[in-house]
Amino acid sequence: MSKIYIYDQIGGNGIVALDVIKQLSDLDGDIDVHINSGGGSVSQGIAIYNALKEYDGQVHVFVDGLAASISSIIAMAGDTLTMAEGSLMMVHEVWTEIAGNAGELRKEAEVLEKHTNTILDIYESNTPLSRDEIKKMLKAETWLTAEEAYELGIATDISGALKQAASVNINSFMNAPKELEAIIALNTKSLDPDPEPEKSDPEPEQPRGEEDQDDHKNISMVPTAEMAAEAANGLEWRAEYNRGGTEVGVARARDIKNRKTLSQDTVNRMISYFARHEVDKEAEGFRPGEDGYPSAGRIAWSLWSGDAGKAWANARREDDSEAYYDPEEEEEKNFTDKEFVARLESAKQRLATLTKLAKL
C-alpha cells in the first residue's frame, strides 16, 4: 500500500499542494494518507483535499496525532478516516492576520466568509452533521477526541494508541485542550535521546473476601457475535428504510458491530435505553409479518443490539443503571417527535390526495 505523509504545516515552508500532486501522479491503486499537522494555508489545504478527492483509487486517511484547522479538511478527503486513540481533530472558522485600511479589511472579511462557506460545504458533504451543527462547532473552535469524532460519524474507525505527536504552537489556538499538551509532551519525549524508563506503580493487593467484586471485573465488556450480527442488521435496515434510531444509535451500532470493548458508562446507557423503549415492542411492525415491518422502533432496537444486547447489558448492571441519566435521551425524544410529525403530515397529504381522486 502506497503512503503519503502530511507531517508538517500546510503551505509556506511546509507541505504544499504541488508536492502531494506530484506524489499522486506516480501512484496507482489504493493509498494511505497519514496526517499529523496543526494546519496552515487554507488555499493550499483545499487544493490538497481536491487532489486526493480526484485520485482514482481508494484513499484511506489516518490521523496519527493531530488534524487541526485546514488539515482536518484534508482528512475529509478519505474514503475512510481512522483516528488513533489519543489523537485529536480541531475545526474552527477561517482566520487571518492582516494590516490595512478600512476598504482592504472589508475586502479581506469577504474573502474569509467565502473560505468559511467552502469549508462548510466540505464538512457537510463528508460528515452526517447538519450545516448548523458544523457552524456552531467552527465558531466555538471545537476539539474532538478520536472517540468523539467516531461518535459523531466523522471518523469511521479508531486504531491503536497514539504513536505520533505534533509540534505546534499551542498559543495559536483559543481553546486548546489538555489532551493537546499531552500530545506535545509525547513529541518532546520522542526527541529525548536517552529517556528514563517509565516506572509503574505496584499493583495494590486485592482485599480478601471480595471474590464477587473480582469476578465482576473479569466479565468481558466485548459485545458478543450475536449482538454484532443484530447491530449490523439494524444498520442495514436503517440504510434501506431511512428510519429508526438516531445518530447516537448508529454510532452505538458501529461499536457493537465491530465488537469494540464497551465502558460501564456505555452499558448503563444501553440498560437505560432498553428500559425506556421496551414499550416499542408492542407497536405494529415490530415483529416479522406485521404491517410496516421493520418499524422505526424495531430498527432502533436492533441498532442497540436487540434482545441479545439487553441480556448482555443486564448481566453487567450496576444498582442505578436503569435510572441512569442519559444526556442523549432528549436527542432521541426530539428525533422521535420530529419523525412522528413528519409521518403524520405525510399521512394527511396522502389522505387529501385520495379524497380528491375519489371525487373524480
KEFISE-17154 format. One record per residue (C-alpha): residue in one letter; x negated, y negated, z; residue number from 1. Coordinates in Angstrom, 3 decimals. Each point is the difference from the previous one (the first is absolute). Layout:
N
A_X_Y_Z_NUM .
...
END
This chain:
360
M_0.000_0.000_0.000_1 .
S_-1.450_-3.391_-1.024_2 .
K_-0.177_-2.637_2.734_3 .
I_0.010_-3.791_0.094_4 .
Y_-1.032_-1.803_3.190_5 .
I_1.294_-3.470_0.829_6 .
Y_-2.177_-0.635_3.029_7 .
D_-0.587_-3.732_-0.143_8 .
Q_1.768_-3.326_-0.289_9 .
I_2.059_-0.467_-3.153_10 .
G_-1.501_-2.527_-2.428_11 .
G_-2.962_-2.335_0.513_12 .
N_-3.150_1.987_0.719_13 .
G_2.073_3.076_0.815_14 .
I_2.084_2.241_-2.266_15 .
V_1.506_-1.614_-3.095_16 .
A_2.604_1.379_-2.378_17 .
L_-2.498_0.461_-2.830_18 .
D_-2.024_2.411_2.175_19 .
V_3.060_2.208_0.545_20 .
I_1.097_-0.211_-3.642_21 .
K_-3.450_1.150_-1.151_22 .
Q_0.138_2.953_2.395_23 .
L_3.482_0.966_-1.183_24 .
S_-1.053_-0.099_-3.651_25 .
D_-2.511_2.793_0.671_26 .
L_2.477_2.225_1.840_27 .
D_2.796_2.361_-0.920_28 .
G_2.317_2.180_2.046_29 .
D_1.126_-0.731_3.543_30 .
I_-2.033_-2.357_2.176_31 .
D_-0.394_-0.827_3.700_32 .
V_-0.251_-3.672_0.975_33 .
H_-1.449_-0.618_3.481_34 .
I_0.689_-3.393_1.591_35 .
N_-1.786_-1.652_2.908_36 .
S_0.327_-3.742_-0.514_37 .
G_1.138_-3.139_1.795_38 .
G_1.331_-1.516_-3.244_39 .
G_-1.118_-2.993_-2.045_40 .
S_1.012_-1.489_-3.341_41 .
V_3.684_0.359_-0.865_42 .
S_-0.495_-0.150_-3.768_43 .
Q_-2.823_2.563_0.067_44 .
G_2.027_2.305_2.250_45 .
I_3.060_-0.164_-2.245_46 .
A_-2.186_0.717_-3.048_47 .
I_-1.411_3.092_1.754_48 .
Y_3.539_1.092_0.940_49 .
N_1.154_-0.315_-3.628_50 .
A_-3.053_1.874_-1.304_51 .
L_0.710_2.915_2.329_52 .
K_3.707_-0.041_-0.877_53 .
E_-0.840_0.249_-3.702_54 .
Y_-2.391_2.914_0.499_55 .
D_1.227_3.139_-1.792_56 .
G_-0.672_2.511_2.788_57 .
Q_1.373_0.295_3.516_58 .
V_-1.424_-2.545_2.460_59 .
H_-0.337_1.136_3.615_60 .
V_-0.814_-2.826_2.412_61 .
F_-1.661_0.560_3.379_62 .
V_-0.291_-2.714_2.665_63 .
D_-3.165_1.058_1.795_64 .
G_-0.157_-2.904_2.445_65 .
L_1.767_-3.225_-0.940_66 .
A_2.221_-1.168_-2.865_67 .
A_0.642_-3.630_0.869_68 .
S_1.401_-2.899_-1.990_69 .
I_-0.449_0.482_-3.763_70 .
S_-1.625_3.420_0.478_71 .
S_3.402_1.208_1.277_72 .
I_1.362_-0.962_-3.444_73 .
I_-2.669_2.189_-1.620_74 .
A_1.199_2.834_2.266_75 .
M_3.474_-0.346_-1.557_76 .
A_-1.398_1.249_-3.333_77 .
G_-0.226_3.588_1.224_78 .
D_2.348_2.782_-1.008_79 .
T_-0.737_1.116_3.552_80 .
L_-1.296_-2.038_2.937_81 .
T_-1.770_1.763_2.859_82 .
M_-1.136_-1.898_3.086_83 .
A_-2.549_1.387_2.428_84 .
E_0.998_0.244_3.651_85 .
G_-1.185_-3.225_1.611_86 .
S_-0.015_-1.965_-3.256_87 .
L_1.940_-3.231_-0.469_88 .
M_1.880_-1.844_-2.716_89 .
M_0.706_-3.733_0.172_90 .
V_2.361_-2.091_-2.129_91 .
H_0.421_-3.771_0.076_92 .
E_0.987_-2.968_-2.114_93 .
V_-2.498_-1.266_-2.558_94 .
W_-2.157_-2.810_1.353_95 .
T_-2.895_-2.133_-1.189_96 .
E_-2.478_-2.625_1.102_97 .
I_0.165_-3.244_-1.996_98 .
A_-0.771_-3.680_0.157_99 .
G_1.537_-2.585_-2.283_100 .
N_2.602_-2.690_-0.480_101 .
A_3.755_0.392_0.524_102 .
G_0.655_0.970_-3.611_103 .
E_-2.693_2.669_0.027_104 .
L_1.285_1.431_3.265_105 .
R_3.581_0.155_-1.311_106 .
K_-1.215_1.775_-3.129_107 .
E_-1.974_2.504_2.070_108 .
A_3.081_0.658_2.148_109 .
E_1.913_0.935_-3.169_110 .
V_-2.777_2.374_-1.009_111 .
L_0.060_1.615_3.458_112 .
E_3.768_0.507_-0.242_113 .
K_-0.399_1.687_-3.401_114 .
H_-2.717_2.288_1.346_115 .
T_2.204_0.837_2.995_116 .
N_2.904_0.919_-2.285_117 .
T_-2.343_2.236_-2.002_118 .
I_-1.166_1.937_3.036_119 .
L_3.600_0.216_1.237_120 .
D_0.893_1.641_-3.321_121 .
I_-2.847_2.502_0.410_122 .
Y_0.845_0.947_3.590_123 .
E_3.711_0.267_-0.859_124 .
S_-0.569_2.255_-3.029_125 .
N_-2.353_2.339_1.861_126 .
T_1.687_0.344_3.412_127 .
P_3.528_0.792_1.215_128 .
L_0.153_-3.353_1.833_129 .
S_2.350_-2.802_-1.021_130 .
R_-1.330_-3.351_-1.206_131 .
D_1.292_-1.739_3.141_132 .
E_-1.775_2.545_2.224_133 .
I_-3.243_-0.526_-1.904_134 .
K_0.315_-3.788_0.216_135 .
K_0.288_0.214_3.782_136 .
M_-3.040_2.262_0.190_137 .
L_-2.080_-2.345_-2.153_138 .
K_1.018_-3.084_1.962_139 .
A_-0.955_1.622_3.313_140 .
E_-3.340_1.403_-1.286_141 .
T_0.949_3.590_0.766_142 .
W_-2.547_2.645_0.991_143 .
L_1.037_3.607_-0.483_144 .
T_-1.596_3.108_1.433_145 .
A_-0.058_3.113_-2.151_146 .
E_2.964_1.370_1.962_147 .
E_2.015_-3.205_-0.440_148 .
A_-0.729_-0.161_-3.726_149 .
Y_1.077_3.623_-0.318_150 .
E_3.199_-0.601_1.967_151 .
L_0.874_-2.914_-2.311_152 .
G_-0.573_2.145_-3.086_153 .
I_-2.997_-2.065_-1.151_154 .
A_-2.545_2.777_0.559_155 .
T_0.813_3.444_-1.311_156 .
D_-2.308_1.877_2.366_157 .
I_-2.406_-0.316_2.933_158 .
S_-3.389_1.713_-0.080_159 .
G_-2.570_0.786_2.690_160 .
A_-1.689_-2.418_2.374_161 .
L_-1.531_-3.248_-1.228_162 .
K_-3.509_0.510_-1.345_163 .
Q_-0.645_-3.302_-1.756_164 .
A_0.139_-3.472_1.505_165 .
A_0.154_-3.482_-1.413_166 .
S_-2.208_-2.961_0.789_167 .
V_2.291_-3.027_-0.089_168 .
N_0.278_-3.416_1.607_169 .
I_2.701_0.559_2.580_170 .
N_0.444_-3.772_0.408_171 .
S_1.376_-0.295_-3.531_172 .
F_3.240_1.700_1.061_173 .
M_2.811_-1.402_2.129_174 .
N_1.247_3.141_1.728_175 .
A_-2.927_2.393_-0.089_176 .
P_0.905_2.973_2.246_177 .
K_-2.215_1.722_2.534_178 .
E_-0.216_2.965_-2.382_179 .
L_-2.020_-2.174_-2.410_180 .
E_-2.557_-0.648_2.729_181 .
A_-0.324_3.768_0.397_182 .
I_-0.568_0.392_-3.750_183 .
I_-2.681_-2.700_0.020_184 .
A_-1.579_1.625_3.066_185 .
L_-0.131_3.280_-1.918_186 .
N_-1.766_-1.806_-2.831_187 .
T_-2.586_-1.399_2.439_188 .
K_-0.492_3.432_1.530_189 .
S_-0.522_1.600_-3.416_190 .
L_-2.850_-2.478_-0.647_191 .
D_-1.762_0.850_3.270_192 .
P_-3.119_2.017_-0.974_193 .
D_-0.147_1.788_3.344_194 .
P_3.428_0.069_1.611_195 .
E_0.324_1.461_3.460_196 .
P_1.949_3.235_0.143_197 .
E_3.538_-0.434_1.222_198 .
K_0.669_1.188_3.517_199 .
S_3.196_1.809_0.698_200 .
D_1.649_-0.075_3.381_201 .
P_0.321_3.419_1.627_202 .
E_3.474_1.435_-0.169_203 .
P_1.869_-0.370_3.293_204 .
E_0.785_3.243_1.747_205 .
Q_3.527_1.287_-0.549_206 .
P_1.927_0.050_3.297_207 .
R_0.977_3.478_1.019_208 .
G_3.621_0.988_0.149_209 .
E_0.949_-2.080_-3.077_210 .
E_0.199_2.775_-2.539_211 .
D_3.279_-1.338_-1.395_212 .
Q_-1.594_-3.331_-0.842_213 .
D_-2.914_1.749_-1.667_214 .
D_2.359_2.165_-2.058_215 .
H_1.863_-3.119_-1.166_216 .
K_-3.258_-1.569_-1.181_217 .
N_-0.768_3.112_-2.037_218 .
I_3.281_-0.142_-1.939_219 .
S_-0.736_-0.729_-3.650_220 .
M_1.211_-3.363_-1.282_221 .
V_-0.365_1.074_-3.625_222 .
P_3.366_0.399_-1.800_223 .
T_0.870_3.529_-1.071_224 .
A_0.154_1.202_-3.599_225 .
E_3.805_0.193_0.304_226 .
M_0.118_-3.657_1.061_227 .
A_-2.309_-0.973_-2.869_228 .
A_2.255_1.755_-2.506_229 .
E_3.103_-1.729_1.382_230 .
A_-1.666_-3.438_-0.120_231 .
A_-1.155_0.632_-3.584_232 .
N_3.575_0.925_-0.901_233 .
G_1.232_-3.259_1.544_234 .
L_-2.514_-2.026_-2.012_235 .
E_1.074_1.703_-3.231_236 .
W_3.682_-0.635_0.754_237 .
R_-0.599_-3.651_0.827_238 .
A_-1.910_-0.524_-3.240_239 .
E_2.740_1.747_-2.005_240 .
Y_3.098_-1.518_1.634_241 .
N_-1.454_-3.337_1.191_242 .
R_1.737_0.194_3.377_243 .
G_-0.554_1.154_3.550_244 .
G_-2.384_-1.180_2.707_245 .
T_-2.292_-3.026_0.067_246 .
E_-3.638_-0.699_-0.804_247 .
V_-0.685_1.032_3.591_248 .
G_1.527_3.409_-0.709_249 .
V_-1.944_0.297_-3.253_250 .
A_-3.275_-0.738_1.780_251 .
R_0.877_2.554_2.683_252 .
A_0.807_2.579_-2.701_253 .
R_-3.350_-0.532_-1.697_254 .
D_-1.821_0.600_3.282_255 .
I_1.971_3.168_0.656_256 .
K_-0.320_1.225_-3.586_257 .
N_-3.780_-0.435_0.201_258 .
R_0.036_1.667_3.439_259 .
K_-1.824_-2.850_1.689_260 .
T_-0.463_0.206_3.761_261 .
L_2.822_-1.990_1.617_262 .
S_-0.330_-2.045_3.178_263 .
Q_2.282_0.356_3.009_264 .
D_1.338_-3.441_-0.896_265 .
T_1.106_1.332_-3.406_266 .
V_1.509_3.098_1.612_267 .
N_2.018_-2.281_2.288_268 .
R_1.265_-1.896_-3.039_269 .
M_1.021_3.296_-1.616_270 .
I_1.923_1.139_3.085_271 .
S_1.711_-3.388_0.202_272 .
Y_0.888_0.159_-3.699_273 .
F_1.505_3.496_0.164_274 .
A_2.010_-0.890_3.125_275 .
R_1.450_-3.117_-1.642_276 .
H_0.736_1.619_-3.360_277 .
E_1.401_3.381_1.063_278 .
V_3.429_-1.422_-0.848_279 .
D_-1.043_-0.280_-3.664_280 .
K_0.286_3.780_-0.265_281 .
E_3.795_-0.296_0.293_282 .
A_0.305_-2.304_-3.030_283 .
E_1.105_1.189_-3.442_284 .
G_-2.876_1.017_-2.241_285 .
F_-2.377_1.144_2.702_286 .
R_0.361_3.696_-0.870_287 .
P_-0.417_1.768_-3.366_288 .
G_3.258_0.294_-1.924_289 .
E_1.538_-3.156_1.490_290 .
D_0.818_-3.018_-2.145_291 .
G_-2.856_-2.479_-0.153_292 .
Y_-2.644_2.528_1.030_293 .
P_-2.650_-0.936_0.903_294 .
S_1.414_-2.987_1.886_295 .
A_-2.166_-2.919_1.070_296 .
G_0.052_1.416_3.529_297 .
R_-1.099_3.438_-1.234_298 .
I_-2.910_-1.494_-1.932_299 .
A_-1.096_-2.092_2.989_300 .
W_0.244_3.086_2.252_301 .
S_-2.336_1.863_-2.360_302 .
L_-2.445_-2.907_-0.126_303 .
W_-0.432_0.402_3.751_304 .
S_-0.522_3.776_-0.627_305 .
G_3.518_1.192_0.812_306 .
D_1.007_2.622_2.556_307 .
A_-3.529_1.447_-0.012_308 .
G_-1.404_-3.403_0.934_309 .
K_2.636_-0.522_2.673_310 .
A_-0.900_3.276_1.712_311 .
W_-3.729_-0.700_-0.359_312 .
A_0.299_-3.497_1.475_313 .
N_2.214_1.137_2.878_314 .
A_-2.652_2.538_0.957_315 .
R_-2.321_-2.968_0.537_316 .
R_2.559_-2.120_1.839_317 .
E_-0.867_-2.462_2.727_318 .
D_2.520_-0.868_2.708_319 .
D_1.163_-3.188_-1.724_320 .
S_-0.514_1.034_-3.629_321 .
E_3.674_-0.092_-0.986_322 .
A_0.447_-3.483_1.447_323 .
Y_-3.256_-1.187_-1.556_324 .
Y_0.276_-3.572_-1.253_325 .
D_-0.751_-0.028_-3.702_326 .
P_-0.625_-3.470_-1.456_327 .
E_0.723_1.448_-3.445_328 .
E_3.523_1.039_1.012_329 .
E_1.350_-3.434_-0.921_330 .
E_-1.535_0.345_-3.465_331 .
E_1.744_3.329_-0.494_332 .
K_3.281_-1.486_1.244_333 .
N_-0.273_-3.003_-2.325_334 .
F_-0.853_2.267_-2.902_335 .
T_3.000_2.206_0.723_336 .
D_2.307_-3.020_0.285_337 .
K_-1.223_-1.433_-3.294_338 .
E_0.320_3.362_-1.697_339 .
F_3.571_0.378_1.284_340 .
V_0.986_-3.481_-1.219_341 .
A_-1.556_0.662_-3.414_342 .
R_1.846_3.307_-0.327_343 .
L_3.248_-1.632_1.117_344 .
E_-0.354_-2.758_-2.605_345 .
S_-0.783_2.598_-2.660_346 .
A_3.111_1.977_0.963_347 .
K_2.135_-3.146_-0.202_348 .
Q_-1.302_-0.758_-3.477_349 .
R_0.693_3.537_-1.193_350 .
L_3.522_-0.189_1.449_351 .
A_0.632_-3.322_-1.776_352 .
T_-1.214_1.491_-3.283_353 .
L_2.219_3.064_0.383_354 .
T_2.979_-2.236_0.811_355 .
K_-0.529_-1.994_-3.195_356 .
L_-0.342_3.180_-2.063_357 .
A_3.208_1.373_1.498_358 .
K_1.889_-3.077_-1.221_359 .
L_-1.141_0.405_-3.617_360 .
END
